Amino acid sequence: MKRVGLFVCHCGLNIARTVDIKDIVEKTSKRSDIVFAADHKYLCSEPGQALIKDSIRQHKLDAIVVAACSPAMHEATFKTIAQLSGLNKYNCEIANIREQSSWVHDDPQKATEKAHIIVSEAIEKVKLNEPLQPITVPVTRKVLIIGGGIAGIRASLDVANAGYQVYLVEKSGSIGGRMAQLSETFPTLDCAICILGPLMVEVYRHPNIKLLRLSQVEEVRGYIGNFKVKVRQEPEYVDVAKCNACGECAKVCPADVPNEFDFGLTWRKAIYTPFAQAVPPAYVLDAKNCLGLLPQACGECKKACDQLGTACMNLDAWPQTHELEVGAIIVATGYELYDATKLTEYGYGTCPDVMTSIEFERMLSASGPTLGEIRRPSDGRVPREIVFIQCAGQREPETALPYCSKICCMYTARHAMMFREKVPEGQAYVFYMDIRAGGKGYEEFVKRCQEERGLLYLRGRVAKVYEENGKLIVKGVDTISGKRVQINADLVVLAVGMIPSAGSKELASTLKASLDANGFFSEAHPKLRPLESPTAGIYLAGAGQAPKDIPETVAQASGAAAKALDLLSSPTLEREPTVAQVLETCSGCGICIPLCPYEALTLNANTNQAEVSEALCEGCGTCVASCPSSSLSLRNLTDQQILAMIEAIVA
Amino acid sequence: MEKTFEPKIVGFLCKWCSYAGADLAGTSRMKYPPNLNAMRVNCSGRIDPSFVLRALASGADGVLIAGCHPGDCHYTNGNVKTLRRFRLLQRMLDQFGIERERVRLEWISASEGERYARVVRGMTEEIRSLGPLNWKTTMEVAA
C-alpha cells in the first residue's frame, strides 16, 4: 500500500477562516491509509514547499495530497515539488478546499465537513494513481496569428524577427485594423497611421511573414505544438503580386458602395483600395456589390487593367483553402463598437447630426470624408456648440454594456480639444460620470485639454437628445450643481463602448478557447496568465481579450509573442500521459472507434482489438464511458478511481 | 423541532468549463449550500451513466453532471455524447421509479460562476423537497 501524506494549507486566513485546519489534520492523520499529515500557513511559499519536500523524504512518502486552492492555480507548483522530492509527479493530488469550500460557505462547521470530503476524495484517488512519464511530441515551429490590427502586426513582427515563420490571417482587404482609422492617438497626439504605416509595410516585406488577406480560420485540429489549421481565403480577383494600385479599375467601375472604412460617410467603388496606406498595396474586388461575376455582368475593371498591360485581374477566381501546420496560435481579433441605434434616447440613427466617436474620429482625420474639417453631416455647416456624451451605453448592466471601455475618457478629451483647435470660436461640452485617466501622462493630458482649451465638463448623464429647428436639444443633469441642463447643440458625439469583433464566438468554438460573460476571450488566469487562453497553445493579444488602449495592446502583443516563442524554443514538447488505454478484455466490438474526436482509436486487424494512439489521444475519456465491457481505461481517472471518489462523497 | 433533511449530491464537473465556473463562484465569494461535492473530470463525456446509478445506490440523493455548452466542448463534442447518454439514463431512472429531478445535466461555462451557484442552490432545494432517496437502505431491507 502507498505511503500517503497530507498537507493542508491555511492560505493565510483564506482557508483557515472558515475551515478548521486542525480538525482536518487531526482526523485525517488517524486514517489507516495516511502516514503523515501536516499544515502550513502558505504551502506555496518556499518554507511551505520545503516542508513538503522534507516530509516526503523523512516519512518515505510515495504519494501526497495537497489540500489548498484550486488545481487550476497551483497543481503545477505542487507536482513540481513532488517530482523534485523524488516522487513521480502523478502521485500528487490537489484537494481544492478554498474555491470549493472556504470561499463559498459561511458556516465553519459545514465548510469543514465538506473539506473533509474533498480531502478524502483526493486521498482515494491518489492511492490508485499510477506513476506516469510524459509523452514527448515534436513541435511545429510556426505561429498562426489571427487578426491584422496593431496587436496582430506587433506579435507577427516579434515572432518573425526571432526567426520563426508566421501566418498572419486578416479578414478584410488590408491589415491595419481599427488603429488605421484613427486620426491621432492620446496622449502624445501622434498621427495614428504615421506610426502604424511603417509597421504594416514591415509586415508585408518580412521574409518570415506570410500575409493572408480576405481570410478566415475555418477549422482547427490538433493540440499545442501541433495544430492543423484550415484557412479559407475569399476569391482573390486581383493578383496581389502584380497589382500596382494604379486605380484605373476603380475609375471605370459603375457600382457605388458606402465606404465602411469611413462608416458610410463617403463612397467607394466595388473595386477599391480599403485606404491609401493599405497593405498589401493592392485593390480588392467586393464581389457582393459588383454588378455580377457569375455570369459576368460588366467586367470594365478587367478591361481597363488589361489595356494597361498590368493584367492582374482574374474574374474567375475561386475561394482557396490553405492548410497550415503551426505550433502556436495568437488571437488578435480586436473590437468593434456597440450599436448606437440601440440607444434610442440619444437619437442616433434618426438625427443625422448625432455621431459615434469613431465616425467623429474619421472626420478629424486628414484622410477622412471631410479631409479633417469638422462639419455637420446634415447640412455641411461647421458646428459651434458640440456635446460629447461619455459612457454612452456603458456601465449600464440593465440596458446596455455593464463594463467600462477604458479608452473613452481619453479620446473624448482629445476629440474636444481637436474640435476647439479646428473651431476656435466653438464651445465643447462633455458629459461624464467620472474621468478615468489612469496611465502614463494620461491625467496630465486630460487636465491640459480641459484647462488650455476651455472645455466644459459636466458631471452627469444625458437623459434625451432630440432635434428641434435644426438644433439638437440635449437634456441632462449636472450633478455637481444639482441642476438640470439644456444645451442647444449643433453636433452630438457618443462615446459608445467596445464590444468583441463579430465572429469572436464562432472563432472561440473553432479554437475551443472560452469567452467571458461579455464575449471577450478568456485568459487562463486574470492576474498570472493574462496572455494565454485556458486552451494550451493559444495566446491572446489586444482588445479581443478586453477593452484596452494602444500601448496596452502593443505590450500584450509582444508578451503573447514571447509566450509563443517560449513554446517554439524547444523542438519537442511534453504531453500529458493521462490518456486512454485498451485492456486485454477488449473484444473488438468497435463501439468506441467513431466516438473519438481525434481519430486516436483504431481497430487492429491482427489482434481484433482497439488500439489507442497516445500521440493523438487528448484524454477526454468519452470512449472509456462507452465501452460495454469496461475494457477501456483512462490513466489516472479509471472507473475504480471514480467509484472510490463517489464512495468518499456519499460515505 | 425536526432537523431539516440535508441531501447529499454528487457533482461531476468537466475541468474546462464547469469546474472552472465553480472555481469562479469561489473566487467571486458567491455563497451556496454545501450539499454538493464536486469531482473534477476531464470531460462530461467521461461520465458513464452507471456512475450515476452507483452514486444513487451508494447513498446519494442526487447527481449533477455539468459540462461545457454545446459547441464549446474542449474535446469538440464530448458533451453531445453526454446528452445522448443522459436521455437514455432518464428513461432508466423512470423505470427504477426515481424522480428525474434528482439527476441533472447542466451546461455551465467557465465564466458562469453565478450560474453554478444558482444550480447548486436550486438542486439542493429541489431534492430537499423530494426527500431522501434511501436506495441503500431500501436495498438492504429487500435483501
Interface residues (C-beta under 8 A of the other chain):
Chain A: S70 P71 A72 N96 R98 E99 Q100 S101 W103 V104 H105 D106 D107 K110 A111 E113 K114 I117 I118 E121 A508 S509 K512 S514 L515 D516 A517 S522 P534 T535 T578 L595 P597 E618 G619 C620 G621 T622 V624 A625 S626 L634 L637 D639 I642 L643 M645 I646 E647 I649 V650 A651
Chain B: K8 V10 W16 C17 Y19 A20 A22 D23 A25 G26 T27 R29 M30 K31 Y32 P33 P34 N37 A38 M39 R40 V41 N42 C43 G45 R46 I47 D48 F51 R54 A55 S58 G59 A60 G71 D72 C73 H74 Y75 T76 N77 G78 K81 R85 S109 A110 S111 E112 A117
